[in-house]
Amino acid sequence: MGNFITDQGLAGIKHYENLSELTLIDASRLGDEGIRRFLDCKHLQRLAVSRTRVTAAMIAEFHRRLPDCRIESDAGVMEPQARKTRED
């Protein structure tokens, strides 16, 4: 099913600013262009991206711009930066 998700297909999604979770797995036709639009989701708490064409650089950009978001990707897990600060 995930192979139907493409960069162009995600371009049509509107009103996603309040999204809190996003899971994109087995979407081999999805890359940085398609997922970039979700960088504006300030309420995003969990992003899971696996088996896509999304690059490590884009995952790092999400981690930088959405520090409260837990990111799970093929490269591993990036915990929310704010949570790490609270635990120290």
Secondary structure, DSSP 8 states (H G I E B T S, - for coil): -GGG--HHHHTT--S-TT--EEEEES-TT-BHHHHGGGGG-TT--EEEEESSB--HHHHHHHHHH-TT-EEEETTEEE--HHHHHHH-
